[in-house]
Amino acid sequence: MYKSDVRTVFKKLFLISGGTIAGLLEAVAEANRDIGPVLANLASNNNQLIATAPAEFAKALKPIKQRIAGISPSGTAVELHEYGIKFDSVMAEFPMLEPVLRPGRQALAAFAGAYDVVLQKNQAPQAMTGLLLPGAALKTCLDHYAGLYSFFDKEFAEKPGEETKTIEFDTNGDLSRFSGLIGILATLAAAASAALAQGDDSPNIDTEITIVSIESGSPIQVVFQGTDKTLRLFLGMLRDIVRVPYLYLTKQGRLLQAMETMAVAKSLCIDDPETLNNIAVAMQGASRVYAEKFGDVQPTVKVDGEIVDSSLVYHSLQVDISPEIGPDEGRKLLGPPD
């Protein structure tokens, strides 16, 4: 289970701001704060203070009474029921979080039952006291979930002008393959960043690609952050390498035309020979590592949730190259600009 999944779970359990349940829980929290001194008076063994307790108790319950009077009884019952269904659905979808979610679900069930008693007893003060403990427990759980969401959300917070993209890579626990993956990604990210930095008219634009998080599991999940243009070129290069791992490097030293990289480069108005050559050199080096690390097994790679089909082969343009790629070979690899 990834951090993004945990973040999604707690986001799904957010109450509607200004909704019926949220408002009722706020009223219960206010009543709980005011009832504390009343309970202290009852335990004081002071007859005068004890005598004032009933009136003070009724006053403390007033926020709940006012809130219930202003909402639809049947509508609130339906909302509580539907929220319970949402809780159950999330727990079934993410069973690993069941120990964390179970207290909140139990508090919700107790709160819904107490609300039903309030309706049955025509909002009697004695019945309203039944909302206090489960209401406090439910609010505590929901506040805890909101705090966890905020904690995990910080890792996915995008900088102004930037966005995040996720890559999933199944290494089957092989450390060598993982190291090869990081090497490939580093090569492509550096090339994409350099290409956009050379071609951008705004020198203050940051084209660097950074890693937001790396999470273990099967598959490994890597989240990148950068500008839209930089990530588009970076992921286009990665898709091409995954789709044609064996055709980039052959014994004769031929390269398959990088169709997606060419298309992305053209859309970003990259046509400078030196920049195209730098991209070609980076892809050649990354392709060599990819072929060496994964030539025997085709790994599953996902880019932002979409599987890259490694069996998809485009129309190819094979060109002979020398060991040292010259400026013109970059154009041959990526194709001439439109």
C-alpha positions in Angstrom: 0.0 0.0 0.0 1.4 3.4 -1.0 1.3 6.7 0.7 -1.0 8.0 -2.1 -3.5 5.2 -1.2 -3.5 6.2 2.4 -4.0 9.8 1.4 -6.9 8.8 -0.8 -8.6 6.8 2.0 -8.7 9.7 4.5 -9.7 12.1 1.8 -12.8 9.9 1.0 -13.8 10.2 4.7 -13.9 14.0 4.8 -17.3 15.3 5.9 -19.0 17.8 3.8 -18.1 21.2 5.0 -21.1 22.8 6.6 -23.0 19.5 6.2 -25.5 18.1 8.7 -23.2 15.6 10.4 -20.3 18.0 10.7 -22.6 20.6 12.2 -24.1 18.1 14.7 -20.6 17.1 15.8 -19.6 20.7 16.3 -22.6 21.2 18.5 -21.8 18.0 20.5 -18.2 19.3 20.9 -19.5 22.6 22.2 -21.8 20.9 24.7 -19.0 18.6 25.9 -16.9 21.6 26.7 -19.7 23.3 28.7 -20.7 20.1 30.6 -17.2 19.7 32.2 -17.8 22.4 34.9 -21.3 21.0 35.5 -19.9 17.6 36.3 -17.4 19.2 38.6 -20.2 20.9 40.5 -22.1 17.6 40.9 -18.9 16.1 42.4 -18.2 19.0 44.7 -20.4 17.8 47.6 -21.7 21.4 47.7 -25.5 21.5 48.0 -25.7 25.0 46.4 -23.6 24.0 43.4 -25.4 20.7 43.1 -28.8 22.6 43.0 -27.7 24.6 40.0 -26.6 21.6 38.0 -29.9 20.7 36.3 -30.2 24.2 34.8 -26.5 24.4 33.8 -26.8 20.9 32.3 -29.8 22.0 30.2 -27.9 25.1 29.1 -24.9 23.1 28.1 -27.2 20.9 25.9 -28.7 23.9 24.2 -26.3 23.9 21.1 -27.4 20.3 20.4 -31.0 21.1 20.8 -30.8 24.1 18.5 -28.9 22.2 15.9 -31.3 19.3 15.8 -34.3 21.7 15.6 -32.8 23.2 12.4 -32.1 20.0 10.5 -34.3 17.4 8.8 -34.6 14.4 11.1 -35.1 11.9 8.2 -32.4 13.6 6.1 -29.9 13.4 8.9 -30.7 9.7 9.5 -30.1 9.0 5.8 -26.9 11.0 5.7 -25.6 9.0 8.7 -26.5 5.8 7.0 -24.8 6.8 3.7 -21.7 7.8 5.6 -21.6 4.4 7.2 -21.8 2.8 3.8 -18.9 4.9 2.6 -16.9 3.9 5.7 -17.6 0.2 5.0 -16.7 0.6 1.3 -13.3 2.2 2.2 -12.5 -0.5 4.8 -13.3 -3.2 2.3 -11.2 -1.6 -0.4 -8.2 -1.0 1.9 -8.2 -3.8 4.5 -4.7 -2.9 5.7 -6.1 0.2 7.2 -9.0 -1.6 9.0 -7.4 -1.3 12.5 -7.1 2.5 12.0 -10.6 2.9 10.5 -12.5 0.5 12.8 -12.7 2.9 15.9 -14.2 5.6 13.7 -16.7 3.2 12.2 -17.8 2.0 15.6 -18.1 5.5 16.9 -20.2 6.4 13.9 -22.5 3.4 14.5 -22.9 4.4 18.2 -23.6 8.1 17.2 -26.2 7.1 14.7 -27.9 4.9 17.2 -27.9 7.7 19.8 -29.4 10.1 17.3 -32.2 7.6 16.6 -33.0 7.4 20.3 -33.2 11.3 20.3 -35.8 11.1 17.6 -37.8 8.4 19.3 -37.9 10.3 22.6 -38.8 13.6 20.9 -35.5 15.3 21.6 -35.7 14.9 25.4 -32.6 16.2 27.2 -31.9 12.8 28.7 -31.8 11.3 25.2 -29.5 14.1 24.0 -26.9 13.2 26.6 -26.5 9.9 24.7 -24.9 11.9 21.8 -22.1 13.2 23.9 -19.7 10.3 24.3 -20.0 8.7 20.8 -20.0 12.2 19.2 -16.8 13.1 21.0 -15.2 9.7 19.9 -16.3 10.2 16.3 -15.0 13.7 16.1 -11.7 12.6 17.6 -11.3 9.9 15.0 -12.2 12.2 12.1 -9.8 14.8 13.4 -7.1 12.1 13.6 -7.9 11.1 10.0 -7.7 14.7 8.8 -4.3 15.0 10.5 -3.0 11.9 8.8 -4.3 13.1 5.4 -2.5 16.5 6.0 0.7 14.6 6.8 0.7 12.5 3.7 -0.6 15.3 1.5 2.5 17.4 2.1 4.6 15.0 0.1 2.2 15.5 -2.9 1.9 19.2 -2.6 2.9 20.7 -6.0 5.0 23.8 -6.3 3.6 26.7 -8.2 4.0 26.1 -11.9 4.9 22.4 -11.4 3.1 19.1 -11.3 3.7 15.5 -10.3 3.8 12.3 -12.3 4.0 8.7 -11.0 6.1 5.8 -12.5 5.6 2.3 -11.3 8.3 -0.3 -12.0 8.2 -4.0 -11.1 11.7 -5.1 -10.2 10.7 -8.3 -8.5 12.9 -7.4 -5.6 16.1 -7.4 -7.6 18.4 -4.7 -6.3 20.5 -4.6 -9.5 17.4 -3.9 -11.5 16.3 -1.2 -9.2 19.7 0.5 -9.4 19.5 0.2 -13.2 16.1 1.9 -13.1 17.4 4.8 -11.1 20.3 5.2 -13.4 18.0 5.2 -16.5 15.6 7.8 -14.9 18.5 10.0 -13.8 19.9 10.0 -17.4 16.6 10.8 -19.0 15.7 13.4 -16.4 19.0 15.2 -16.8 18.6 15.2 -20.6 15.1 16.5 -20.6 16.0 19.2 -18.1 19.0 20.3 -20.1 17.0 20.3 -23.4 14.3 22.5 -22.0 16.7 24.8 -20.2 18.5 25.5 -23.5 15.4 26.1 -25.5 13.4 28.2 -23.0 13.4 31.9 -23.5 12.9 32.5 -19.8 16.2 31.8 -18.0 14.5 31.9 -14.6 12.3 28.9 -15.3 13.4 25.9 -13.3 13.4 22.8 -15.5 14.8 20.4 -12.9 13.0 17.2 -12.3 13.0 16.1 -8.6 11.9 13.0 -6.8 9.0 13.5 -4.5 8.9 10.0 -3.1 10.1 6.4 -3.7 7.9 3.7 -2.1 8.8 0.0 -1.9 6.4 -2.7 -2.8 5.4 -4.5 -5.9 5.7 -2.6 -8.1 8.0 0.2 -6.8 6.4 3.6 -7.1 8.4 6.7 -7.9 6.8 10.2 -7.9 8.5 13.0 -9.9 7.9 16.7 -9.8 8.7 19.3 -12.5 7.3 21.6 -15.1 4.7 20.3 -17.5 7.1 20.6 -20.5 10.0 18.9 -18.7 7.9 16.0 -17.5 6.3 15.5 -20.9 9.7 15.2 -22.6 11.1 13.0 -19.8 8.1 10.5 -19.9 8.1 10.5 -23.7 11.7 9.3 -23.7 11.0 6.7 -21.0 8.0 5.3 -22.9 10.1 4.9 -26.1 12.9 3.1 -24.3 10.4 0.7 -22.6 8.5 0.0 -25.8 11.5 -1.0 -27.9 14.3 -2.2 -25.5 15.9 -4.5 -27.9 15.8 -2.4 -31.0 17.6 0.7 -29.7 20.9 -1.2 -29.4 21.9 -4.0 -31.8 25.1 -5.7 -32.7 25.3 -3.5 -35.8 24.8 -0.4 -33.6 21.5 0.7 -35.1 18.8 2.8 -33.4 15.1 2.7 -33.8 13.5 6.1 -34.4 12.1 7.4 -31.1 8.6 8.2 -32.2 7.1 9.6 -29.0 10.3 11.5 -28.1 10.3 13.0 -31.6 6.7 14.0 -31.3 7.1 15.6 -27.9 10.3 17.4 -28.9 8.5 18.9 -32.0 5.5 20.0 -29.9 7.9 21.8 -27.6 9.7 23.5 -30.5 13.0 21.7 -29.9 14.9 21.7 -33.2 18.3 22.8 -32.2 20.8 20.2 -33.6 23.0 20.2 -30.4 20.0 19.8 -28.1 18.6 17.0 -30.3 21.9 15.3 -30.2 22.1 15.6 -26.4 18.7 13.9 -26.1 19.9 11.2 -28.5 23.1 10.5 -26.5 21.1 10.3 -23.3 18.6 7.9 -24.8 21.4 5.8 -26.2 23.1 5.5 -22.8 19.8 4.8 -21.0 18.9 2.2 -23.6 22.2 0.4 -23.1 21.5 0.2 -19.3 17.9 -0.9 -19.9 19.0 -3.6 -22.4 21.7 -4.9 -20.0 19.5 -4.9 -16.9 16.3 -6.1 -18.4 17.1 -7.9 -21.5 16.1 -11.3 -20.2 12.8 -10.3 -18.6 10.2 -7.7 -19.8 9.3 -5.7 -16.7 5.9 -4.0 -16.3 6.2 -0.2 -16.3 3.4 2.2 -15.5 3.7 5.9 -16.3 1.1 7.9 -14.3 -1.1 4.9 -13.9 -0.9 3.8 -17.6 0.9 0.6 -18.6 3.5 1.2 -21.2 3.1 -1.6 -23.8 6.6 -2.9 -24.5 5.3 -5.0 -27.4 4.1 -2.0 -29.3 6.6 -1.4 -32.1 6.3 1.7 -34.3 7.5 2.1 -37.9 11.2 2.3 -37.5 14.0 4.3 -39.2 17.2 2.5 -38.7 20.4 4.4 -39.1 24.1 3.5 -38.9 25.9 5.5 -36.2 29.5 5.7 -35.2 30.6 5.1 -31.5 30.7 8.9 -31.1 27.4 10.4 -32.1 27.8 13.6 -34.0 25.4 16.6 -34.1 23.6 15.3 -37.2 22.9 11.9 -35.6 20.6 13.5 -33.1 18.4 14.7 -35.9 18.5 11.2 -37.5 17.4 9.7 -34.3 14.6 12.1 -33.5 13.6 12.9 -37.1 13.6 16.2 -38.9 11.4 19.0 -37.4 8.2 19.8 -39.2 
